[in-house]
Amino acid sequence: MKLLVTGAGGMLGRAVVEAAQRLGHDVRGATRAELDITDLGALQQAIARRRPDAIVNCAAYTDVDAAESDRLAAFAINGKGAGNVAAAAAHAGAAIVHVSTDYVFDGSKREPWLESDAVAPLGAYGASKLAGERAVAAANPAHAIVRTAWLFGAGGKNFVDTMLALGAEREEVSVVTDQVGCPTWTGHLAGALVELAERPGETGVHHIAGAGSCSWNELALEVFDRAAVDCRVLPTTTAAFPRPAPRPAYSVLGSERRDPLVLPPWQDGVAAYLATRVSA
Ligand SMILES: NC(=O)c1ccc[n+]([C@@H]2O[C@H](COP(=O)([O-])OP(=O)(O)OC[C@H]3O[C@@H](n4cnc5c(N)ncnc54)[C@H](OP(=O)(O)O)[C@@H]3O)[C@@H](O)[C@H]2O)c1
């Protein structure tokens, strides 16, 4: 099938282009410089030229802390921009697979969040992504909205790379134990997004993230263990490390769908990502 990937210069976007190519699709990735999703006219032109069967929207404002003081930009891209992609796709008869986040939840549950659970984002980033979910659903009936979490992979700022850089220069790092989520390798998620694009009947919200869950502290331990990095991981708390944006304490994603797309365990994602770093 013919696919268009927006935000293709980002961490997830590039993985989706690679996965689609591997699966034999005719895919075109557009970076921000090539296609700005806040420009509805440019989107309509690109889609009219390309005539894709589906668009995978990986374009987003993703700086969670900066969004607190830059709400307008976050909402312009994550809210209105996402709606633009969905509307332009609908106009051309194309489906949209749109990527959203676990940060639409407030983290107050202690068991996995399901698709129908009440949303209540704590910060501006989560609120802007929720606005995007609503804009996408309103603009295009052929939509799949994929909430995912704690992404790591090649070509983007992520926690695994940060830990490896710190571990190379320090003897110990302090990492929070009181935020729990689902680390997800972009290589695993990308295949699932392409699969959803292949199945336009699978509309609505999907929770898709690395199987299992852990704290950031446990993720750091796993990374150092697998990469044989000799760096101690000390426990700390969110309160001891204040950041501009509040984060959910527990944002583990589960699914109530009858036939959910299930990704491999997050530890397999860490191993797979580290293997790509070694071979790169
Ligand atoms: N990273 C995570 O932990 C995480 C967790 C849950 C969900 N998500 C969601 O996953 C998706 C992919 O995120 P990611 O981690 O791949 O982030 P990323 O590496 O920051 O990629 C986002 C891409 O979108 C581009 N972009 C920004 N504004 C744009 C615009 N107006 N038009 C077109 N492109 C634009 C960015 O370009 P510039 O870099 O040039 O601005 C960047 O290449 C996003 O929807 C994000 O909300 C991410």
The ligand as a MOL file (V3000), in Angstrom:
LIG
                    3D

  0  0  0     0  0            999 V3000
M  V30 BEGIN CTAB
M  V30 COUNTS 48 52 0 0 0
M  V30 BEGIN ATOM
M  V30 1 N 9.2730 10.0390 23.0230 0
M  V30 2 C 8.4200 9.4560 23.8600 0
M  V30 3 O 8.8050 8.9680 24.9350 0
M  V30 4 C 6.9640 9.3730 23.5070 0
M  V30 5 C 6.0890 8.7230 24.3970 0
M  V30 6 C 4.7440 8.6180 24.0630 0
M  V30 7 C 4.2760 9.1270 22.8630 0
M  V30 8 N 5.1420 9.7670 22.0290 0 CHG=1
M  V30 9 C 4.6030 10.2840 20.7600 0
M  V30 10 O 5.2640 9.6050 19.7080 0
M  V30 11 C 5.3120 10.4360 18.5520 0
M  V30 12 C 6.7420 10.4600 18.0010 0
M  V30 13 O 7.5890 11.0330 18.9640 0
M  V30 14 P 9.1700 10.9200 18.8900 0
M  V30 15 O 9.6180 10.3770 20.1730 0
M  V30 16 O 9.5760 10.2820 17.6020 0 CHG=-1
M  V30 17 O 9.5360 12.4760 18.8890 0
M  V30 18 P 10.6250 13.2930 18.0550 0
M  V30 19 O 11.8610 12.4900 17.8840 0
M  V30 20 O 10.6710 14.6250 18.7180 0
M  V30 21 O 9.9360 13.4230 16.6320 0
M  V30 22 C 8.9160 14.3300 16.3660 0
M  V30 23 C 9.1730 14.8900 14.9790 0
M  V30 24 O 8.0910 15.7820 14.6490 0
M  V30 25 C 8.6750 16.9010 13.9960 0
M  V30 26 N 7.8020 18.0520 14.0450 0
M  V30 27 C 7.6430 18.9570 15.0560 0
M  V30 28 N 6.7720 19.9060 14.6700 0
M  V30 29 C 6.3830 19.5950 13.4110 0
M  V30 30 C 5.5090 20.2080 12.4630 0
M  V30 31 N 4.8570 21.3370 12.7470 0
M  V30 32 N 5.3330 19.6140 11.2560 0
M  V30 33 C 5.9910 18.4780 10.9390 0
M  V30 34 N 6.8390 17.8590 11.7770 0
M  V30 35 C 7.0250 18.4220 12.9960 0
M  V30 36 C 9.9790 17.1310 14.7430 0
M  V30 37 O 10.8340 17.9450 13.9780 0
M  V30 38 P 11.8900 18.9280 14.7380 0
M  V30 39 O 12.7480 18.0200 15.5630 0
M  V30 40 O 12.5750 19.5830 13.5960 0
M  V30 41 O 11.0480 19.8350 15.5820 0
M  V30 42 C 10.4800 15.6920 14.9020 0
M  V30 43 O 11.2150 15.2890 13.7500 0
M  V30 44 C 4.7710 11.7900 18.9970 0
M  V30 45 O 3.4090 11.8670 18.6550 0
M  V30 46 C 4.8980 11.7540 20.5060 0
M  V30 47 O 3.9520 12.6040 21.1290 0
M  V30 48 C 6.4710 9.8890 22.3120 0
M  V30 END ATOM
M  V30 BEGIN BOND
M  V30 1 1 1 2
M  V30 2 2 2 3
M  V30 3 1 2 4
M  V30 4 1 4 5
M  V30 5 2 4 48
M  V30 6 2 5 6
M  V30 7 1 6 7
M  V30 8 2 7 8
M  V30 9 1 8 9
M  V30 10 1 8 48
M  V30 11 1 9 10
M  V30 12 1 9 46
M  V30 13 1 10 11
M  V30 14 1 11 12
M  V30 15 1 11 44
M  V30 16 1 12 13
M  V30 17 1 13 14
M  V30 18 2 14 15
M  V30 19 1 14 16
M  V30 20 1 14 17
M  V30 21 1 17 18
M  V30 22 2 18 19
M  V30 23 1 18 20
M  V30 24 1 18 21
M  V30 25 1 21 22
M  V30 26 1 22 23
M  V30 27 1 23 24
M  V30 28 1 23 42
M  V30 29 1 24 25
M  V30 30 1 25 26
M  V30 31 1 25 36
M  V30 32 1 26 27
M  V30 33 1 26 35
M  V30 34 2 27 28
M  V30 35 1 28 29
M  V30 36 1 29 30
M  V30 37 2 29 35
M  V30 38 1 30 31
M  V30 39 2 30 32
M  V30 40 1 32 33
M  V30 41 2 33 34
M  V30 42 1 34 35
M  V30 43 1 36 37
M  V30 44 1 36 42
M  V30 45 1 37 38
M  V30 46 2 38 39
M  V30 47 1 38 40
M  V30 48 1 38 41
M  V30 49 1 42 43
M  V30 50 1 44 45
M  V30 51 1 44 46
M  V30 52 1 46 47
M  V30 END BOND
M  V30 END CTAB
M  END
